[in-house]
């Protein structure tokens, strides 16, 4: 598991069954250090009364991306 000071986070989006733990998610236009490819660590699907079916996708990085 990556160190605590490396980029990690959670994305919530409409129902997305195609994402699985161990896969990859690419984030763009989020600003450094959150632009790039990240490892999916956990995916949870749930229903929200006002928003419908949602997927929470947890992600992390195993290294600090370069600033470019």
C-alpha positions as a printed Julia matrix, in Angstrom:
68×3 Matrix{Float64}:
   0.0    0.0     0.0
   1.35   3.47   -0.89
   2.62   5.84    1.78
   0.1    8.23    3.33
   1.71  11.33    1.78
   1.27  10.11   -1.8
  -1.79  11.17   -3.86
  -5.0    9.3    -3.04
  -8.67  10.1    -3.16
 -12.2    9.11   -4.07
 -14.29   9.8    -7.15
 -18.08   9.56   -6.98
 -19.83   9.18  -10.3
 -22.98   7.8   -11.81
 -23.22   4.0   -11.89
 -19.97   2.72  -13.38
 -19.77  -1.08  -13.26
 -16.75  -1.22  -15.58
 -14.25  -0.14  -12.9
 -12.67  -2.82  -10.7
 -10.09  -2.8    -7.91
  -6.63  -3.33   -9.37
  -7.56  -1.43  -12.54
  -6.52   2.03  -13.62
  -8.29   5.37  -13.57
  -6.95   8.42  -15.43
  -7.6   11.87  -14.0
  -7.15  15.05  -16.04
  -7.46  18.78  -15.31
  -7.43  18.28  -11.52
  -4.07  19.96  -10.98
  -0.81  18.54   -9.67
  -0.46  15.97   -8.12
  -3.84  14.59   -9.21
  -3.33  14.54  -12.98
  -2.32  11.15  -14.36
  -2.95   7.44  -13.94
  -3.89   5.98  -10.57
  -4.48   2.5    -9.18
  -8.08   1.7    -8.2
  -8.02   0.29   -4.66
 -11.74  -0.15   -3.97
 -15.09   0.3    -5.75
 -18.47   0.52   -4.0
 -21.87   0.84   -5.66
 -24.86   2.33   -3.86
 -28.2    4.04   -4.43
 -28.81   7.66   -3.5
 -32.45   8.85   -3.24
 -31.81  12.11   -5.08
 -29.05  11.04   -7.47
 -29.81   7.44   -8.44
 -27.2    4.68   -8.59
 -23.63   5.82   -7.86
 -20.15   4.3    -7.78
 -17.45   5.4    -5.32
 -13.99   4.71   -6.75
 -11.04   4.93   -4.32
  -7.66   5.46   -5.94
  -4.01   5.91   -4.98
  -0.59   6.4    -6.51
   2.58   4.49   -5.71
   4.79   7.48   -6.54
   4.64  11.26   -6.64
   3.96  12.44  -10.21
   6.41  14.85  -11.8
   5.52  18.54  -11.9
   5.41  19.58  -15.55
